[in-house]
Amino acid sequence: MNDFEPDVRPILMAMRGADAEPDTGAVAAGERMPVWDEAEYGQRERSIRMIRRKGLEKRPGLVRTLVGVIRSLGLRNLLFGLWDCVFIGLIASIVIWAAIIGGVSQTHWLNRTDRLFGLVVPVFVCSPALFLVVHFLVVVKERNLNTLNLIRTCRWSFRQIATVRMFLFGMVSMMVSSLATVLLVRTANPGLPTMIILGICFSSLFLFSLLQMWAEGHLHTVPAMVLVPALWILAGLVIQLMRSEIAPYLMAIPPILSLATGLTLLAVFLVVLHRYCTGDRLEKRVENLGRPVMA
């Protein structure tokens, strides 16, 4: 056997039934049952991983999945029965941003700090609006109608289809929020560079998306759909109440640093989507199932 490859003999023994069933006769006679020690268990786990790595095809990452799903299914089938959700999300987002821009243009601010945070807080709270509305409508509709099964094939799994959808929703939300933020900056003239406000917009959108993905992976459907939006609104209220303390720090942030923070969160969002698509986290959970007690 190659010295650089783990020993597969424990797996072959397990397949022959060597450790599948306990020897009841030996137990009755009072003999001590063999127990895996740390070294043997590690050898066994390495053997399992090696067999799985060589025997199973590697799952495609985010880029290959994105290209493959859109090429084979197309946007029409990818969003089968969900165009009304996308339309409602776009209309809701446009109404929200139009109301904010109209309110800002007609408000007479008492001082510069109030004018600044009259812009920052709506941008922070409302940047994830399109992602939030569309994603939640899609989740609710597919759970009620079970329409996702209609577009599943042997090639594309639920995780891959969900990943592509979340990527598309996130990118469209970023474009809509960016346009609305630039219009809002031009209307309010808060005295801050546009890059700082765009950095806040991107940071809010992708941080919200990451928290929402975490909540949906660890909580039930209803708590996951309520918790993060409620925390987001609460965070906006806290920022508004503490605007006098936050304003000096906000004005001292270099524009490039603000924008870089938002783009960094975008990169983290893409990495998390990639790991969700390939199922790395799920595989680790499966590996930990049935872990025996060490001697």
N, C-alpha and C positions, 0 to 999 in steps of 0.2 A: 504494500500500500504506500502511496505517496506520503512522505512525511509532512507535506504542507497541507494536506487535507485531513479533516477530522475522521476518526474511526467510525464507520457506520455499523459495526458489528452489534452494538447495543440495539440499534433499530431493527436489524435483521432478527435478533433474538426476540424482540418484542412482537415482530410480525409472526414468528413461529409460536407465539403464545407463552414464551418463557416467563414473562412477568405479567401476563394478562390476568391470571386467576391465582389466588393464594393456594398454597398446598395445605388443604384442611387436615390431612393426615399428620403433617408435621406440626401443625398448630395443636392438634389434639395430643400429640406426644410430648408437648411442652417445649418443642424446639423453637428457637428464636428466628423470626422471619427476617430475610435479608432486607436491609434498608439502604436506599441510595444515599451515599455520602456526597459532599459538596463537589468533589472532583468528578465522580461518576455522573452526577446530574448535569454538570457543566458540559461534559463530553457528550452526553445524550442530547442536550439542547443544541450544541454546535452541529451535531449530526443531522438533527431535524431541520435546522436552518439551511444547511448545505443541500440536503435533498430537495427542500422546497425551492431554493434558489435555482437549482439546476433543472428541476422538473416543471416549474411553473413559468409561464411567460411573464416578463416584466410588464407591469401596468404602465400605460402611456401617461406622460405628465400633462401639465396644464396646456401647453402650446399645442402638442399633438392632439389632445382631446378636443381643444377648441376648434382647430382646423378640421378634424375628422367629423365631429358632430355637425358643424355648420355645413360642411360639404355633403354629408350623407343625408341629413335630415332637412337642412335648410331652416331659415328663420320661421317659415310658415308652420312647419310641423313641430319645430322646437317649442313654439308658443301656441300649440294647437289648443283652441278653446280658451285662450288666455288674452286675446287681443283686447277684450273689453277691460280687463284688469290694467293693462298697459295704458289704454286710453284714459281710464279714470285716474290713474296715477299722474299722467301728464297734465290733465286738466286741473287736478287738485294742486299740483306743484305750481302751475302757472298762476292759479288764483292766489295761493299763499304768497308767492313772490310779488305779484302785482299789488296785493294789499299792503305788503311791507314797504314797497317803493312808494306807493301813494301816501301811506302814513308818514314816511320819513320826509317826503317833499313838502308836506303841509304842516310839519311840526316846527315850532319856534323853540329852539333849545336855550336853556338858561345859561349854560356854560359849555366849554369845549369838552369836558369829561362826559357830560350827559349826551352831547351830540355823538361823541365817539362810541359810547356803549349803546346808544340807541341804534347803532349800526352793527357793532360786534355781536351783541347778544342775539339778534335775529339771525345773523349769518351762522352763528354757532348752533343754534337750536334747529334752524330750518334747512340747513344744507343736506341732511339725510332724508328730507321729506319724500322725495321721489322714490328713493330706494326703499324706504319704510313702507309707503303705501302700496307700491307694486308688489314687493316681496310678500307682504302680509295678505294681500288679496289673492295672490297666486297660491300661497299655502292653504288658505281657507277654502278656496274653490276646489283645489285638487283633493283635499281631504274629504270634502263633501261629495264630490262627483266621481272620485277615483279615476280621473281622466289620464293620469300619468301612465297607467298601464297600457294605454292605446298606442303610445309612441315608443315603448320600450322594445328593444330588439336584443338578439343574442349578443350583439357587439357592445352596445352602450348601456351602462348600468344607471341606476337612480343617482348614485353619487356623481357620475360624470355629467349627466344631464343637469343636475342641480348646480354643479360647479360652473358650467357654461352659462347658465341663466344668471347666477349671481355675478359673474364677471360682466356680462352684458348690462345688467341693471346698474352695477357700480359705475361702469364707464359712462353710460348715458346720464346717470345722476351727476357725475362729475362735470360733464359738459353743460348741463342745464344750470347747475349751481354756479359754475364759473361765469357763465353769461349773466345770470341774475346778480351775482356779486359785483361784477364790473359795472353794471347799470346802477346798482345801489350806491357804489362808491362815487360815481359821477354825479348822482343826484344829491347825496348827503354831504359830500366834500368834508370828510371827517378830519382831514389834516394828517392822515397816515398814508404811506405808499400803498399802492394797489397790491403789491406782492405780499404785504403783511396780511391783508384781508383775505387774499386768495389762500395763503398758508393756513389761516384759521378755517376757511371753508373746506379745504382738502383734509386737514387734520380732523375736523368734526365728522366729515362723511366717512372716512375710512376707520377712524376709531370707533364710531358707532357700528359700522359693519362688522368689525372684529368682535366687539362685545356681543352683538346680536348672534353671530355665529357661535360664540362660546356658550351663550345662554341656550340656544337651540340644541347644542350638543350635550348639555348637562341638566336641563330642566324639561318639564312637561310642556306641551304646546301652549297652553293658556298663560302660565307664568312667564314663559320665554317671550311671548308676544307683548306682554305688559311691562315687564320689569325694566328693560333697557330704555324704552321711550319715557317711562316715568322718571327714571334716574336722569335722563337727558334734560327733561323739562326742569327738574329740580336743580340740576347743575346750572342751567341758564338763569334761574332765579337767584341762585347764590352769587353768580358773577355780577348780576345787576345790582344786588344789595351791597356788594363789596367793590363797586366800581371805583370808588375813591382810592382804595388801597391798591387795586390792580393797575390803575391807569399809568402810574410812573413806570412800572415794569414793562407794560405793553408798549409804551412809547420808546423805551430803550432797546427793544428787540431789533436787531439788524434785519432788514427786509429779506435778505438771502437766507438767513437762518429760519425765519418763519416759513418760507416757501420750501426749504429743504426738509423741515420737519413734516410738512404735509406730504411731500414726495416719498419720504422714508416710510411713513405709514402706508402709503400706496404700495410700496415694495413689500412691506410685511403682509399686507392684505393678499398680494399675489402669491407670496410664499405659502401662506396658510391655505389658500385655494389649491395650490399645487399639492400640498400634503393631503388635503381632504380628497382630492381627485385620485391620487395614487393609493390611498387607503393605508398609509404608513401607521397612523395612529391606531386604526382598527386592528392591523396585524399585531401590533405590540400587545393590545388587549387580549387577542386570541392566544398569543404565546404565554401569557400569564395565567390562563385558565388551567385549573387542575394542577398547579404547582405543588409537588409533594413536600411533606415536612422532612427537613434534613435531620440526619442523625446527630 
